[in-house]
Amino acid sequence: MTPFEVLYGHPPRHFGLSVDSVSASTEVDAVLGEHATMLSSVRQHLLRAQQRMKHQADKQRSEWSFQIGNYVYLKLQPYV
C-alpha cells in the first residue's frame, strides 16, 4: 500500500490526467511530462534502494535444510 492509502484508506484520485491526454495548452503538456519523468525517476530510485537493502540483508542469511527427526538448538531471547 502507498502511504496515502494507509493514511486515508483509499487510493488517490488522479482525475484522469495523463501525458497521453489531449490538452489545448502546451504548458499543461509540459507539466504532465515533467510529472511523468519525476514519477519514473522516483520509481527507479526506490527499486534501486530496495535491491541494495535486499543485498545487505541477504549477506546475514544462510541456507539451512533439515530432515524430519533432526535435533536442532534454538536460541530464544525473551523480549523486554
Buried (B, 14 or more C-beta within 10 A) or exposed (E): EEEEEEEEEEEEEEEEEEEEEEEEEEEEBEBBEEEEEEEEEEEEEEEEEEEEEEEEEEEEEEEEEEEEEEEEEEEEEEEE
